[in-house]
């Protein structure tokens, strides 16, 4: 298993850089993860998505898809693209310390 040093914390990651141990994630780590993928500041809207993803992961045992986040968290898909540009499903999962959603390429 690979490790990566982000925000001064050594994290277990997969070959694409996604955390493999969600228990290593903390709210203090999220801004450093965001900076790694070009998100300079996490806004209240970012946190709404991050908190939804973390709680949904605990309940479902897998990372929510873009459609699930949009539907259940009430964040329109176009807003997700603004918050997490280009590849929102991957980026929001990454910042939340979760593996990418199933079916995401």
CNS distance restraints for C-alpha pairs under 8 A (distance, minus, plus):
assign (resid   1 and name CA) (resid  12 and name CA) 6.82 0.50 0.50
assign (resid   1 and name CA) (resid  13 and name CA) 7.03 0.50 0.50
assign (resid   1 and name CA) (resid  14 and name CA) 6.99 0.50 0.50
assign (resid   2 and name CA) (resid  12 and name CA) 5.94 0.50 0.50
assign (resid   2 and name CA) (resid  13 and name CA) 5.54 0.50 0.50
assign (resid   2 and name CA) (resid  14 and name CA) 6.37 0.50 0.50
assign (resid   2 and name CA) (resid  15 and name CA) 7.37 0.50 0.50
assign (resid   3 and name CA) (resid  10 and name CA) 6.27 0.50 0.50
assign (resid   3 and name CA) (resid  11 and name CA) 5.25 0.50 0.50
assign (resid   3 and name CA) (resid  12 and name CA) 4.51 0.50 0.50
assign (resid   3 and name CA) (resid  13 and name CA) 5.47 0.50 0.50
assign (resid   4 and name CA) (resid  10 and name CA) 5.51 0.50 0.50
assign (resid   4 and name CA) (resid  11 and name CA) 5.29 0.50 0.50
assign (resid   4 and name CA) (resid  12 and name CA) 6.64 0.50 0.50
assign (resid   4 and name CA) (resid  13 and name CA) 6.69 0.50 0.50
assign (resid   4 and name CA) (resid  17 and name CA) 7.79 0.50 0.50
assign (resid   5 and name CA) (resid   9 and name CA) 5.35 0.50 0.50
assign (resid   5 and name CA) (resid  10 and name CA) 4.38 0.50 0.50
assign (resid   5 and name CA) (resid  11 and name CA) 6.21 0.50 0.50
assign (resid   6 and name CA) (resid  10 and name CA) 6.46 0.50 0.50
assign (resid   6 and name CA) (resid  11 and name CA) 7.21 0.50 0.50
assign (resid   6 and name CA) (resid  29 and name CA) 7.93 0.50 0.50
assign (resid   6 and name CA) (resid  32 and name CA) 6.64 0.50 0.50
assign (resid   6 and name CA) (resid  33 and name CA) 7.00 0.50 0.50
assign (resid   7 and name CA) (resid  29 and name CA) 6.37 0.50 0.50
assign (resid   7 and name CA) (resid  32 and name CA) 5.30 0.50 0.50
assign (resid   7 and name CA) (resid  33 and name CA) 7.57 0.50 0.50
assign (resid  11 and name CA) (resid  19 and name CA) 6.70 0.50 0.50
assign (resid  11 and name CA) (resid  21 and name CA) 7.93 0.50 0.50
assign (resid  11 and name CA) (resid  24 and name CA) 6.85 0.50 0.50
assign (resid  12 and name CA) (resid  19 and name CA) 5.69 0.50 0.50
assign (resid  12 and name CA) (resid  20 and name CA) 5.66 0.50 0.50
assign (resid  12 and name CA) (resid  21 and name CA) 6.30 0.50 0.50
assign (resid  13 and name CA) (resid  17 and name CA) 5.12 0.50 0.50
assign (resid  13 and name CA) (resid  18 and name CA) 5.16 0.50 0.50
assign (resid  13 and name CA) (resid  19 and name CA) 4.30 0.50 0.50
assign (resid  13 and name CA) (resid  20 and name CA) 5.14 0.50 0.50
assign (resid  13 and name CA) (resid  21 and name CA) 7.72 0.50 0.50
assign (resid  14 and name CA) (resid  18 and name CA) 5.50 0.50 0.50
assign (resid  14 and name CA) (resid  19 and name CA) 6.48 0.50 0.50
assign (resid  14 and name CA) (resid  20 and name CA) 6.21 0.50 0.50
assign (resid  18 and name CA) (resid  94 and name CA) 5.80 0.50 0.50
assign (resid  18 and name CA) (resid  97 and name CA) 7.11 0.50 0.50
assign (resid  18 and name CA) (resid  98 and name CA) 6.67 0.50 0.50
assign (resid  18 and name CA) (resid  99 and name CA) 5.39 0.50 0.50
assign (resid  18 and name CA) (resid 100 and name CA) 7.01 0.50 0.50
assign (resid  19 and name CA) (resid  94 and name CA) 7.28 0.50 0.50
assign (resid  19 and name CA) (resid  97 and name CA) 5.53 0.50 0.50
assign (resid  19 and name CA) (resid  98 and name CA) 5.85 0.50 0.50
assign (resid  19 and name CA) (resid  99 and name CA) 6.10 0.50 0.50
assign (resid  20 and name CA) (resid  98 and name CA) 7.07 0.50 0.50
assign (resid  20 and name CA) (resid  99 and name CA) 6.45 0.50 0.50
assign (resid  21 and name CA) (resid  25 and name CA) 7.80 0.50 0.50
assign (resid  21 and name CA) (resid  97 and name CA) 7.91 0.50 0.50
assign (resid  21 and name CA) (resid  98 and name CA) 7.77 0.50 0.50
assign (resid  22 and name CA) (resid  97 and name CA) 5.58 0.50 0.50
assign (resid  22 and name CA) (resid  98 and name CA) 5.75 0.50 0.50
assign (resid  24 and name CA) (resid  97 and name CA) 7.83 0.50 0.50
assign (resid  25 and name CA) (resid  29 and name CA) 6.43 0.50 0.50
assign (resid  25 and name CA) (resid  30 and name CA) 7.54 0.50 0.50
assign (resid  25 and name CA) (resid  96 and name CA) 7.47 0.50 0.50
assign (resid  25 and name CA) (resid  97 and name CA) 5.45 0.50 0.50
assign (resid  26 and name CA) (resid  30 and name CA) 6.67 0.50 0.50
assign (resid  27 and name CA) (resid  31 and name CA) 7.79 0.50 0.50
assign (resid  28 and name CA) (resid  32 and name CA) 7.91 0.50 0.50
assign (resid  29 and name CA) (resid  33 and name CA) 6.39 0.50 0.50
assign (resid  30 and name CA) (resid  34 and name CA) 6.11 0.50 0.50
assign (resid  30 and name CA) (resid  95 and name CA) 5.48 0.50 0.50
assign (resid  30 and name CA) (resid  96 and name CA) 6.61 0.50 0.50
assign (resid  30 and name CA) (resid  97 and name CA) 7.66 0.50 0.50
assign (resid  31 and name CA) (resid  35 and name CA) 6.24 0.50 0.50
assign (resid  31 and name CA) (resid  40 and name CA) 7.63 0.50 0.50
assign (resid  31 and name CA) (resid  41 and name CA) 6.78 0.50 0.50
assign (resid  31 and name CA) (resid  42 and name CA) 6.42 0.50 0.50
assign (resid  31 and name CA) (resid  95 and name CA) 7.65 0.50 0.50
assign (resid  32 and name CA) (resid  36 and name CA) 6.40 0.50 0.50
assign (resid  33 and name CA) (resid  37 and name CA) 6.91 0.50 0.50
assign (resid  33 and name CA) (resid  94 and name CA) 7.10 0.50 0.50
assign (resid  33 and name CA) (resid  95 and name CA) 5.20 0.50 0.50
assign (resid  34 and name CA) (resid  38 and name CA) 6.32 0.50 0.50
assign (resid  34 and name CA) (resid  39 and name CA) 4.78 0.50 0.50
assign (resid  34 and name CA) (resid  40 and name CA) 6.53 0.50 0.50
assign (resid  34 and name CA) (resid  41 and name CA) 7.39 0.50 0.50
assign (resid  34 and name CA) (resid  42 and name CA) 7.37 0.50 0.50
assign (resid  34 and name CA) (resid  95 and name CA) 5.53 0.50 0.50
assign (resid  35 and name CA) (resid  39 and name CA) 5.01 0.50 0.50
assign (resid  35 and name CA) (resid  40 and name CA) 5.21 0.50 0.50
assign (resid  35 and name CA) (resid  41 and name CA) 7.67 0.50 0.50
assign (resid  37 and name CA) (resid  91 and name CA) 7.21 0.50 0.50
assign (resid  39 and name CA) (resid  84 and name CA) 7.55 0.50 0.50
assign (resid  42 and name CA) (resid  46 and name CA) 5.50 0.50 0.50
assign (resid  42 and name CA) (resid  47 and name CA) 6.75 0.50 0.50
assign (resid  43 and name CA) (resid  47 and name CA) 6.38 0.50 0.50
assign (resid  44 and name CA) (resid  48 and name CA) 6.23 0.50 0.50
assign (resid  45 and name CA) (resid  49 and name CA) 6.54 0.50 0.50
assign (resid  45 and name CA) (resid  83 and name CA) 7.73 0.50 0.50
assign (resid  46 and name CA) (resid  50 and name CA) 6.18 0.50 0.50
assign (resid  46 and name CA) (resid  83 and name CA) 6.54 0.50 0.50
assign (resid  47 and name CA) (resid  51 and name CA) 5.87 0.50 0.50
assign (resid  48 and name CA) (resid  52 and name CA) 6.16 0.50 0.50
assign (resid  48 and name CA) (resid  73 and name CA) 7.86 0.50 0.50
assign (resid  49 and name CA) (resid  53 and name CA) 6.11 0.50 0.50
assign (resid  49 and name CA) (resid  69 and name CA) 7.33 0.50 0.50
assign (resid  49 and name CA) (resid  73 and name CA) 7.07 0.50 0.50
assign (resid  49 and name CA) (resid  75 and name CA) 7.79 0.50 0.50
assign (resid  49 and name CA) (resid  92 and name CA) 7.44 0.50 0.50
assign (resid  50 and name CA) (resid  54 and name CA) 6.20 0.50 0.50
assign (resid  50 and name CA) (resid  92 and name CA) 6.85 0.50 0.50
assign (resid  50 and name CA) (resid  93 and name CA) 7.89 0.50 0.50
assign (resid  50 and name CA) (resid  95 and name CA) 7.38 0.50 0.50
assign (resid  50 and name CA) (resid  96 and name CA) 5.33 0.50 0.50
assign (resid  51 and name CA) (resid  55 and name CA) 6.16 0.50 0.50
assign (resid  51 and name CA) (resid  96 and name CA) 7.87 0.50 0.50
assign (resid  52 and name CA) (resid  56 and name CA) 5.87 0.50 0.50
assign (resid  52 and name CA) (resid  69 and name CA) 7.50 0.50 0.50
assign (resid  52 and name CA) (resid  73 and name CA) 6.44 0.50 0.50
assign (resid  53 and name CA) (resid  57 and name CA) 5.91 0.50 0.50
assign (resid  53 and name CA) (resid  63 and name CA) 6.84 0.50 0.50
assign (resid  53 and name CA) (resid  64 and name CA) 6.37 0.50 0.50
assign (resid  53 and name CA) (resid  69 and name CA) 7.42 0.50 0.50
assign (resid  53 and name CA) (resid  93 and name CA) 7.43 0.50 0.50
assign (resid  53 and name CA) (resid  96 and name CA) 6.90 0.50 0.50
assign (resid  54 and name CA) (resid  58 and name CA) 6.39 0.50 0.50
assign (resid  54 and name CA) (resid  96 and name CA) 6.64 0.50 0.50
assign (resid  54 and name CA) (resid  98 and name CA) 7.88 0.50 0.50
assign (resid  55 and name CA) (resid  59 and name CA) 6.36 0.50 0.50
assign (resid  56 and name CA) (resid  60 and name CA) 5.83 0.50 0.50
assign (resid  56 and name CA) (resid  61 and name CA) 7.78 0.50 0.50
assign (resid  56 and name CA) (resid  62 and name CA) 7.93 0.50 0.50
assign (resid  56 and name CA) (resid  63 and name CA) 7.45 0.50 0.50
assign (resid  56 and name CA) (resid  64 and name CA) 6.88 0.50 0.50
assign (resid  57 and name CA) (resid  61 and name CA) 5.01 0.50 0.50
assign (resid  57 and name CA) (resid  62 and name CA) 5.17 0.50 0.50
assign (resid  57 and name CA) (resid  63 and name CA) 5.40 0.50 0.50
assign (resid  57 and name CA) (resid  64 and name CA) 6.90 0.50 0.50
assign (resid  58 and name CA) (resid  62 and name CA) 7.84 0.50 0.50
assign (resid  62 and name CA) (resid 101 and name CA) 7.27 0.50 0.50
assign (resid  63 and name CA) (resid  93 and name CA) 7.14 0.50 0.50
assign (resid  63 and name CA) (resid  98 and name CA) 6.55 0.50 0.50
assign (resid  63 and name CA) (resid  99 and name CA) 6.55 0.50 0.50
assign (resid  63 and name CA) (resid 100 and name CA) 6.58 0.50 0.50
assign (resid  63 and name CA) (resid 101 and name CA) 4.97 0.50 0.50
assign (resid  63 and name CA) (resid 102 and name CA) 7.42 0.50 0.50
assign (resid  64 and name CA) (resid  68 and name CA) 5.83 0.50 0.50
assign (resid  64 and name CA) (resid  69 and name CA) 6.36 0.50 0.50
assign (resid  64 and name CA) (resid 101 and name CA) 6.08 0.50 0.50
assign (resid  65 and name CA) (resid  69 and name CA) 6.31 0.50 0.50
assign (resid  65 and name CA) (resid  89 and name CA) 6.58 0.50 0.50
assign (resid  65 and name CA) (resid 101 and name CA) 5.62 0.50 0.50
assign (resid  65 and name CA) (resid 102 and name CA) 7.57 0.50 0.50
assign (resid  66 and name CA) (resid  70 and name CA) 6.14 0.50 0.50
assign (resid  66 and name CA) (resid  77 and name CA) 7.32 0.50 0.50
assign (resid  66 and name CA) (resid  88 and name CA) 7.46 0.50 0.50
assign (resid  66 and name CA) (resid  89 and name CA) 5.46 0.50 0.50
assign (resid  67 and name CA) (resid  71 and name CA) 6.03 0.50 0.50
assign (resid  67 and name CA) (resid  77 and name CA) 7.48 0.50 0.50
assign (resid  68 and name CA) (resid  72 and name CA) 5.76 0.50 0.50
assign (resid  68 and name CA) (resid  73 and name CA) 7.64 0.50 0.50
assign (resid  69 and name CA) (resid  73 and name CA) 5.15 0.50 0.50
assign (resid  69 and name CA) (resid  74 and name CA) 7.12 0.50 0.50
assign (resid  69 and name CA) (resid  75 and name CA) 6.86 0.50 0.50
assign (resid  70 and name CA) (resid  74 and name CA) 5.31 0.50 0.50
assign (resid  70 and name CA) (resid  75 and name CA) 4.70 0.50 0.50
assign (resid  70 and name CA) (resid  76 and name CA) 5.21 0.50 0.50
assign (resid  70 and name CA) (resid  77 and name CA) 5.67 0.50 0.50
assign (resid  70 and name CA) (resid  80 and name CA) 7.81 0.50 0.50
assign (resid  71 and name CA) (resid  75 and name CA) 7.14 0.50 0.50
assign (resid  71 and name CA) (resid  76 and name CA) 7.71 0.50 0.50
assign (resid  75 and name CA) (resid  79 and name CA) 6.47 0.50 0.50
assign (resid  75 and name CA) (resid  80 and name CA) 6.78 0.50 0.50
assign (resid  76 and name CA) (resid  80 and name CA) 6.51 0.50 0.50
assign (resid  77 and name CA) (resid  81 and name CA) 6.43 0.50 0.50
assign (resid  78 and name CA) (resid  82 and name CA) 6.47 0.50 0.50
assign (resid  79 and name CA) (resid  83 and name CA) 6.14 0.50 0.50
assign (resid  80 and name CA) (resid  84 and name CA) 5.82 0.50 0.50
assign (resid  80 and name CA) (resid  85 and name CA) 7.66 0.50 0.50
assign (resid  80 and name CA) (resid  88 and name CA) 6.10 0.50 0.50
assign (resid  81 and name CA) (resid  85 and name CA) 4.85 0.50 0.50
assign (resid  81 and name CA) (resid  86 and name CA) 6.42 0.50 0.50
assign (resid  81 and name CA) (resid  87 and name CA) 7.33 0.50 0.50
assign (resid  81 and name CA) (resid  88 and name CA) 5.58 0.50 0.50
assign (resid  83 and name CA) (resid  88 and name CA) 7.59 0.50 0.50
assign (resid  84 and name CA) (resid  88 and name CA) 4.57 0.50 0.50
assign (resid  84 and name CA) (resid  89 and name CA) 7.95 0.50 0.50
assign (resid  84 and name CA) (resid  91 and name CA) 5.90 0.50 0.50
assign (resid  84 and name CA) (resid  92 and name CA) 6.39 0.50 0.50
assign (resid  87 and name CA) (resid  91 and name CA) 6.07 0.50 0.50
assign (resid  88 and name CA) (resid  92 and name CA) 5.76 0.50 0.50
assign (resid  89 and name CA) (resid  93 and name CA) 6.17 0.50 0.50
assign (resid  89 and name CA) (resid 100 and name CA) 7.13 0.50 0.50
assign (resid  89 and name CA) (resid 101 and name CA) 7.01 0.50 0.50
assign (resid  89 and name CA) (resid 104 and name CA) 7.55 0.50 0.50
assign (resid  90 and name CA) (resid  94 and name CA) 6.06 0.50 0.50
assign (resid  90 and name CA) (resid 100 and name CA) 5.41 0.50 0.50
assign (resid  90 and name CA) (resid 101 and name CA) 7.28 0.50 0.50
assign (resid  90 and name CA) (resid 104 and name CA) 7.39 0.50 0.50
assign (resid  91 and name CA) (resid  95 and name CA) 6.23 0.50 0.50
assign (resid  92 and name CA) (resid  96 and name CA) 6.11 0.50 0.50
assign (resid  93 and name CA) (resid  97 and name CA) 6.27 0.50 0.50
assign (resid  93 and name CA) (resid  98 and name CA) 5.11 0.50 0.50
assign (resid  93 and name CA) (resid  99 and name CA) 6.23 0.50 0.50
assign (resid  93 and name CA) (resid 100 and name CA) 5.63 0.50 0.50
assign (resid  93 and name CA) (resid 101 and name CA) 7.41 0.50 0.50
assign (resid  94 and name CA) (resid  98 and name CA) 5.83 0.50 0.50
assign (resid  94 and name CA) (resid  99 and name CA) 6.84 0.50 0.50
assign (resid  94 and name CA) (resid 100 and name CA) 7.03 0.50 0.50
assign (resid 100 and name CA) (resid 104 and name CA) 6.60 0.50 0.50
